[in-house]
Every structure is written in structure tokens, then in C-alpha cells.
Amino acid sequence: GAAILVAGFVNLGENLTPLPKPRENAQLTTSGMYKYMRHPLYTGLILGSLGLSILTSDISRGVFALGLVILLNFKAEFEEKELVNKFGEDYLKYQEAVKRFG
């Protein structure tokens, strides 16, 4: 999970924003980890939290990981509407070709 997360940060570069809305001058990133999944940052967080819950056999961490999956899926849906508004047909084609979480 950590490697995917770090690679996603690096690949996103200046397009990275804490908000679920693309920057004004953002470019559509489809290379690096984004070639394999549309949301590598979220995927890395999900895998890391699931891995930690399994490694520690902690049910509360498992519940947290499940909540994180649900939250990040909703956030990704909202974010993708913004990305379609920004990038139009290019993002729609990207959605068809690449899975959300890999």
C-alpha cells in the first residue's frame, strides 16, 4: 500500500490538491500508477489500513478500514464528476480504460 501511495504522490506532482476538485491549471495524469488505477492515493490508503488490520488482528482497525473503503469510494465518485467537468471526453475515455482502485 505504501509504495502505491508514494508513487501516486510522485506521479501526480503539481496536480496534487487536498480538495476533491482539480486545480485550475491541472493536467490529466494517466501515467505512472495512474496507468493502472485512477486513484492510487486512495488505493494505497485502503491497502495500508487493511494490511495493518490483518497484521495486528485488530477488529477495530478492520472496521476502520471498511469505513475508509466506503468513504474513499464516495469521495472518488464526487471527485470523478469534477474531473469529467474539467477534462470532458478525455476523462470519460480514461474511466472506461482504467479501474478506479486497480
Rosetta silent file (secondary structure, phi, psi, omega in degrees, C-alpha in Angstrom):
SEQUENCE: GAAILVAGFVNLGENLTPLPKPRENAQLTTSGMYKYMRHPLYTGLILGSLGLSILTSDISRGVFALGLVILLNFKAEFEEKELVNKFGEDYLKYQEAVKRFG
SCORE:     score description
SCORE:     0.000 S_00000001
   1 L     0.000  -41.904 -176.638    0.000    0.000    0.000 S_00000001
   2 H   -64.565  -39.944 -179.431    2.755    2.461    0.916 S_00000001
   3 H   -64.503  -40.899  177.783    4.581    2.041   -2.402 S_00000001
   4 H   -64.082  -44.067 -179.943    1.383    2.710   -4.370 S_00000001
   5 H   -60.168  -50.177 -179.152    0.636    5.747   -2.210 S_00000001
   6 H   -63.536  -44.321  179.170    4.111    7.257   -2.615 S_00000001
   7 H   -61.979  -39.033  177.420    4.188    6.563   -6.353 S_00000001
   8 H   -61.593  -43.035  176.226    0.778    8.210   -6.692 S_00000001
   9 H   -59.645  -47.484 -178.584    2.034   11.338   -4.915 S_00000001
  10 H   -62.973  -46.793 -178.417    5.095   11.482   -7.146 S_00000001
  11 H   -64.511  -34.625 -177.906    3.119   10.871  -10.354 S_00000001
  12 H   -73.490  -32.003  175.488    0.510   13.500   -9.518 S_00000001
  13 H    53.848 -128.322 -176.137    3.162   16.161   -8.903 S_00000001
  14 H   -71.946   -9.827  176.932    1.843   19.719   -9.045 S_00000001
  15 H   -77.271  -11.747 -177.568   -1.687   18.460   -9.715 S_00000001
  16 L   -63.950  132.374  177.338   -1.916   17.278   -6.093 S_00000001
  17 L  -145.395  146.050  177.743   -4.542   19.093   -4.054 S_00000001
  18 L   -75.008  -13.104 -178.127   -6.167   18.318   -0.691 S_00000001
  19 L   -92.723  149.607  179.364   -9.546   19.187   -2.186 S_00000001
  20 L   -81.481   39.271  179.883  -11.606   16.740   -4.297 S_00000001
  21 L  -138.998  134.303 -177.721  -11.586   19.234   -7.144 S_00000001
  22 L   -67.053  149.965  176.092   -8.820   19.622   -9.748 S_00000001
  23 L   -62.736  158.174  179.774   -6.642   22.716   -9.704 S_00000001
  24 L   -56.225  -42.700 -176.205   -7.392   25.422  -12.256 S_00000001
  25 L  -100.048   19.890 -175.721   -4.213   24.640  -14.223 S_00000001
  26 L   -66.098  147.843  173.188   -4.318   20.842  -13.689 S_00000001
  27 L  -110.821  145.721  177.734   -3.294   18.389  -16.378 S_00000001
  28 L   -70.881  121.709 -179.606   -4.889   14.941  -16.646 S_00000001
  29 L   -97.229  118.921  179.800   -2.412   12.423  -15.219 S_00000001
  30 L  -130.833   14.055 -179.654   -2.609    8.974  -16.843 S_00000001
  31 L  -111.711  175.534 -178.387    0.973    7.756  -16.492 S_00000001
  32 H    64.496 -136.170  179.049    2.864    6.003  -13.720 S_00000001
  33 H   -63.495  -25.960 -178.872    0.489    4.437  -11.189 S_00000001
  34 H   -70.606   -9.247  173.856   -2.378    6.280  -12.884 S_00000001
  35 H   -76.128  -24.435 -175.566   -1.932    3.938  -15.838 S_00000001
  36 L  -104.242  -24.778 -179.223   -3.104    1.067  -13.594 S_00000001
  37 L  -155.845  146.804 -177.506   -5.684    2.752  -11.348 S_00000001
  38 L   -77.770  -21.934 -176.765   -7.487    6.076  -11.299 S_00000001
  39 L  -133.190   69.820 -178.827   -6.977    6.635   -7.560 S_00000001
  40 H   -65.489  -30.004  178.551   -3.612    5.265   -6.382 S_00000001
  41 H   -64.530  -45.909  178.910   -3.552    7.530   -3.314 S_00000001
  42 H   -67.010  -40.442  179.050   -6.861    6.117   -2.116 S_00000001
  43 H   -60.777  -43.771  178.593   -5.832    2.589   -3.099 S_00000001
  44 H   -62.018  -42.316  177.950   -2.617    2.906   -1.075 S_00000001
  45 H   -63.446  -44.093 -179.736   -4.524    4.151    1.976 S_00000001
  46 H   -63.368  -49.230 -179.919   -7.061    1.343    1.691 S_00000001
  47 H   -62.526  -40.523  178.414   -4.424   -1.384    1.255 S_00000001
  48 H   -63.027  -44.058 -178.954   -2.345    0.015    4.099 S_00000001
  49 H   -69.698  -39.306  176.656   -5.274    0.143    6.504 S_00000001
  50 H   -65.288  -43.231  178.986   -6.486   -3.341    5.515 S_00000001
  51 H   -61.229  -42.537  179.349   -2.954   -4.727    5.825 S_00000001
  52 H   -65.181  -40.153 -179.937   -2.481   -3.197    9.263 S_00000001
  53 H   -66.018  -37.891  177.974   -5.794   -4.573   10.492 S_00000001
  54 H   -70.613  -44.790 -178.526   -4.868   -8.062    9.255 S_00000001
  55 H   -60.015  -38.207 -177.483   -1.304   -7.866   10.564 S_00000001
  56 H   -95.252   -4.399 -176.804   -2.472   -6.842   14.041 S_00000001
  57 L    50.637   40.699 -177.056   -5.651   -8.969   14.032 S_00000001
  58 L  -103.951  113.789 -176.877   -7.430   -5.892   15.370 S_00000001
  59 H   -64.223  -35.222 -179.898  -11.164   -5.848   14.659 S_00000001
  60 H   -67.016  -35.612  175.046  -11.433   -2.106   15.327 S_00000001
  61 H   -68.274  -34.362  175.724   -8.779   -1.463   12.671 S_00000001
  62 H   -64.735  -41.378  177.201  -10.734   -3.724   10.335 S_00000001
  63 H   -65.061  -42.031  176.828  -13.883   -1.691   10.944 S_00000001
  64 H   -59.955  -44.391 -179.686  -11.885    1.495   10.347 S_00000001
  65 H   -62.062  -42.195  177.892  -10.518    0.048    7.086 S_00000001
  66 H   -62.930  -43.224  176.169  -14.021   -0.849    5.925 S_00000001
  67 H   -60.782  -39.213  178.924  -15.203    2.675    6.758 S_00000001
  68 H   -64.410  -39.934  176.846  -12.259    4.080    4.839 S_00000001
  69 H   -59.087  -47.165 -178.597  -13.189    1.997    1.775 S_00000001
  70 H   -64.561  -48.128 -179.067  -16.733    3.370    1.871 S_00000001
  71 H   -60.615  -48.436 -176.994  -15.628    6.975    2.471 S_00000001
  72 H   -70.161  -28.146  174.826  -12.967    6.978   -0.242 S_00000001
  73 H   -66.600  -44.625  176.612  -15.319    5.362   -2.738 S_00000001
  74 H   -63.527  -41.463  179.413  -17.840    8.167   -2.197 S_00000001
  75 H   -63.704  -40.916  179.153  -15.067   10.766   -2.359 S_00000001
  76 H   -63.764  -40.425  178.105  -13.767    9.241   -5.601 S_00000001
  77 H   -60.392  -46.488  178.542  -17.255    9.369   -7.136 S_00000001
  78 H   -62.154  -47.151 -178.313  -17.575   13.069   -6.284 S_00000001
  79 H   -60.689  -39.642 -178.765  -14.054   13.796   -7.476 S_00000001
  80 H   -67.794  -31.020  173.805  -14.618   12.000  -10.769 S_00000001
  81 H   -62.819  -40.827  177.517  -17.649   14.182  -11.528 S_00000001
  82 H   -65.916  -38.934  179.734  -15.357   17.189  -11.109 S_00000001
  83 H   -68.565  -36.150  175.283  -12.730   15.563  -13.327 S_00000001
  84 H   -65.130  -42.055  177.112  -15.301   14.890  -16.053 S_00000001
  85 H   -60.111  -38.013 -177.008  -16.345   18.554  -15.835 S_00000001
  86 H   -79.265  -46.068 -170.747  -12.717   19.635  -16.189 S_00000001
  87 H  -107.884   -6.743  174.499  -11.377   17.133  -18.754 S_00000001
  88 L    56.750 -130.464 -175.291  -14.560   16.005  -20.531 S_00000001
  89 H   -58.881  -33.848  179.020  -14.238   13.204  -23.070 S_00000001
  90 H   -60.633  -42.075 -179.867  -10.584   12.570  -22.180 S_00000001
  91 H   -73.219  -37.010  177.497  -11.553   11.635  -18.627 S_00000001
  92 H   -60.309  -41.591  176.985  -14.535    9.565  -19.753 S_00000001
  93 H   -65.088  -40.920  177.947  -12.223    7.503  -22.001 S_00000001
  94 H   -61.858  -42.753  178.084   -9.763    7.159  -19.112 S_00000001
  95 H   -59.830  -40.355 -179.793  -12.594    5.918  -16.853 S_00000001
  96 H   -67.925  -32.844 -173.814  -13.521    3.263  -19.391 S_00000001
  97 H   -88.545  -27.123 -171.244   -9.933    2.055  -19.757 S_00000001
  98 L  -127.080  133.811 -179.971   -8.691    2.125  -16.141 S_00000001
  99 L   -71.308  154.821 -177.575  -10.314    0.774  -12.972 S_00000001
 100 L   -61.422  -52.672 -176.419  -10.985    3.094  -10.059 S_00000001
 101 L  -115.154   20.169  175.199   -8.882    1.256   -7.461 S_00000001
 102 L    84.574    0.000    0.000   -6.833   -1.062   -9.662 S_00000001
